[in-house]
Every structure is written in C-alpha cells, then in structure tokens.
C-alpha cells in the first residue's frame, strides 16, 4: 500500500480511495507519463507550475516524465542507476528502491522487491525524474516537495523516525497540559449546526403553516423571529434548541433507533455555548478582513447588498411568502402554475438553498480564509490568524496559533479521521455497512458482517456510509469530532464525480494536518522561514477547499444546462440548482488569494454578471443567451482552477 501510494501521489497509476489502482487491483497508466503542472521548472521548483494543488491535477497531460528526458551528462554520483546514455531500468530501479528505504522510515528491506517491481512497471514514467537528481536524499526531498497531496510524505514517514500513519487523524497532544488534547474547534462545529438548523427551520415553518389539523397562523413578525432565533440568537436563546433536525436526517441515521447511532449532544449548548451566526458573518469582525464588507457595493454578486444585508433580504422574502401562504396566496412559475414550496420565488430563487450555501461561504470560508488562516493583521501589537503567538501559556492546552489553525480546520468541516472514509462514505452515497447494516424493507437490521460494520455491546450499528462513524466506540456520534460538515462533504462529492485523479479531500486534509503538525513541532515563536513554510501548508489547504467549492459550482451549472434542455424540468428543481450555484459562487471573494480575485476580481465580477440574480428569462432569445452565458461562466472556473475538461463535463 505504501509503495502504491508513492505512485498514486504522482499520477503514475489511477487509484481509488482504497489505494487500489482504478478499483480493479491492477495498475493503469494515465495516458502517458505525466508532468507536475507542465514542463520541468526552470529557475524554480522542478515541475511545479504554480501554487500547490492549483493549475491542474497531478498526472494529467503535460510533458513526459517529471524532470524531462534522462540526463545526458553522466550518471547520478556514487552508485547511480546508470542513466547516462541508455536507461537501465534494472539498475535504476534497484538504486531507487535502496534510496527510498534508506531515506524513509516508512519503507523497510521487506519493501525492496515491491518497490523494484513497481518501479520497473513505470520505468519510463519515473526514470527521468530519478536521473535528473544528483543524490539519494535529494531524490526523496524532490518527491516530497513536488507532491501537493502529501501522500508521498505520509508513505515515506519521518526521515529516520517512525512512519506517519497512512490515514492520519487530526489530533495533537497538548504541550502545556500533559495527557490532554490541544485541538479545540467546537465553536466552528456549533456554527455548522446552526446553519443546518436555520435551513431546517425554513422547512418547518412551511410544514407548520400547511398542517391540516391545527395549522400555525403566524402573527406579523413571528416568521422572522423563528429565523432570527438561529441567526442572531439574541441572548443566546438558541443554545437550548434541540438538535432533532440532525437526528431525524435520513442520511445521518442518528435518531438512536435500534441499530442506529444516537448523538452525544442534544442541544446547541452541548456543542459550544454562546454562539450565533451573525457575529461571524463577513464584515462583523472588527479587524482582520481584507475588505470592509459592511460597506454597500463591496460584496459582488447581489447588487449593493452587504453579506448581512443579503441574509436580511432573504428573511424578509420568507416572511412575506409565509404570510401570503396563510392567506392562500402562492408564487407562480413562468407557466402560471402555483409553486408548492413557500421558499421558491417566481424569479426562480430557492431562498433556503441560497441562504445555506451563502452562509457556508460568508461564515465558514470567510472565517477560514480571511481570518484564522490569514497572515496580514496585527492588532495592538499582537498578530491575528497565522501571526498569532505560538507560546503556550502556563496551564493552557494550546497556543493561540494552534487554536487559530484548528478553528480554520473546523470551518472546513472534516471529521478528525476524515481520511478513514472513502469519498462515497463522506458524501453519504454508500460504502462500508451500506448493505450489511442498513434496515431492510421491513425495518429490520440484518446481523453484522465482520469488517462491514461496527458493533457496540454486541449490537449492529450504522457506520461510515452515512457520512459519520463512531470512531471512539461509545455507540454515539460526537458532532464535534465524528461528523463531516459543509464544504468537506462537497469536496468528496466532486472527487467521486471526477474522471481524472482529482483528490481535493486528501489535498485539503493533508494541508491542514501537516500544517498543524508543523506548528506543534515548534516550541515557541516561529521565525520567518518557519512562517513561510506554514504558509505553504495553508495555501495547500485553502486551495483544495476553494477548488471543491468551484467544482461544485461547475456541477450546478451542468445541472442547470440539463434542466434547460429538458422540457419536463420541474421549476423548483431548476430554482434549487440555480440557488446552490449562486450561493456557493459568492464564496470566493472572501479569500484574497483566490485566483478569481486577482486583477481586482475582474473574473469574479464577470462570472456573476453572466449567471445573474435570477435564472428566469422572459423570451426564447434571452433563454438562448443565458445558455451561452452559463457555458462562459463554467469556462471561467475551468481556466481559473485548472480543471480537466473531462471533469468539467462530468461534474
């Protein structure tokens, strides 16, 4: 598995999430020998055409063999592989195996035959890379630096130390309190839960109004009050609201019924106390954000609305729609038919989807990219984000820097053992136990199958396939550590839908994990070189995170194009797809490093001009133009993020 991970890392074989090559147990060369982002780097890092993880996935296109053609100036010094004039695969692969074993604690003498065999199968692919290096250690350093996913470093392990785990867990011991964890991001999880709770509240309002017996007849302002309970949470009244909307979710299987998990937390305060959403919406932080989001016109994509202003507009629309529904009045679609969903407007905006997806950007991504993981703000002599102190105070569990990094990770939304899941499992689309442990048509739970599902006190419980797993074995899901939230789920959805070797889940997690491990390895403040290195891990994590958002936007553009082409499209589905696209795509502006925000955000502005604020068009000519606009918008994303054409078409 470690040997295969090395080749998977560089796109030399097509691997699924288990490490198998293209799911069959056999290797499959990816249409030729790949380059890392283009031709070998001249005057910079070899073969790296841009920031880690951006500008194309490893192994797709490019020139043959990282490092170019075999070096013509002589063999590698010492007992080299013999690459001078004609590549000798036998000697080169033997040298390569011995080199890897000598430098990497994760490989041992027992790995030698496997390394040689795998190398010989891909001699043409890696030969140029190996021959271009000048020493064994340099070869390993190059492979580690050139792999943005971190897979090679993980397989290799610490040089001269213990191997890193194949699927590392985001857990780090405290440097200040012995025996305690230094990881804390419960506030971020609480806000993920509040965002879900707010969306669930919209559906509950409609259900209560529509009840046949004892329907709810709200007074003016009561609908707004139910929405504000989760957003402003005045006096933190939301803290005692139950988490039933999570327990009852059909994909989560957390209702505590026989054979299913319950959850460790029952109300929001059980996750984290005194939390709301408005306080972390872009523009509400007093310092640290690169734009003043409270100023009208600063946010691009919805007229002159500010982030909080857009939320307020959505609430007002929901209030009006709910009160009209009480009087039997419904919005109508372009054919004149009543729209059954209270939260879908005649303009084709699904207010519930727009709100949820926008808040994932204006809160989670904004806080991650423009606050906790940024490095441009000093307040009263103290740094914010990555400029915070790494000194652990007496009796403290973590430094300010460790905590900031953890909070950024929390907003990404991954479970602590994120890489223990397959993409299918994170996405809730199947995986281990999906057949063996799911209730059958009679509601009965089959007996556990060894290796397929878990047992607690001898009873079968649902596992990974629902997007969560009882990692600590207590029979319940800890929402703070054992559930995947928000964008971390979308990353897996796009990975599983890609035709090429896209691995945004691994890229993001490894960036977060390696950065946190690096911080924890330093006792005291970081020097300038260390700060620069930490920035590379931040860039890797954020770029993969943002690419997952962008790929999700491509997905919804594709859905909209299919909707337009289908005469039988349901209007509410079309509105849903548009609103998810719009909500997600407003996110990128909250990252000053975004490829769409370069040149004063010209590409970002053009993108939102193309998709507009409504997908409903009055004439056939306007509709035809909108199809061209959607395709142009998709092209902007494909170019900015280096997406492969096959992935763009398939998402």
ABEGO torsion letter per residue (X at the ends): XAAAAAAAAAGABBBBAAGBBGGAGBBBBBGEBBBBGEBBBBGBBBGBAEBBGBGEBBGBEEBBEBGEBBBAAEBBBEBBAGAAABBBAAAAAAAAAAAAAAABAABBAAAAAAAAAAAAAAAAAAAAAAAABABAAAAAAAAAAABAAGAAAAAAEBBGBBBBBABBBBBBBBAABBGBBABBAAAAAAAAAAAAAAAAAAAAAAAAAABABGBBBBBBGAAAAAAAAAAAGBGGAAAABBAAAAAABAAAGAAGBBGBBBBABABAAAABBGBBAAAABBGABABGBABBAABBGABBGBEABBAAAAAAAAAAAAAAAAAAAAAGBBBBBAAGBBBABAABBAAGBBAAAAAAAAAAAAAAAAAAAABAABAABBBGGBBBEAABBABBBBGBABBAAAAAAAAAAAAAGBBAAAAABBAAAAAGAEEBGAAAABBBAAGBBBBBBBGABBBBGGBBBBBAAAGBBBAAGAGBBBAAAABBBEAAAAAAAAAAABABBBBAAAAAAAAAAAAAAAAAABBEBBBAAAAAAAAAAAAAAAAAAAAAAAAAAAAAAAAAAAAAABAABBAAAAAAAAAAAAAAAAAAAABAABAAABGGGAAAAAAAAAAEABABBABAAAAAAAAAAAAAAAAAAAAAAGBBAAAAAAX
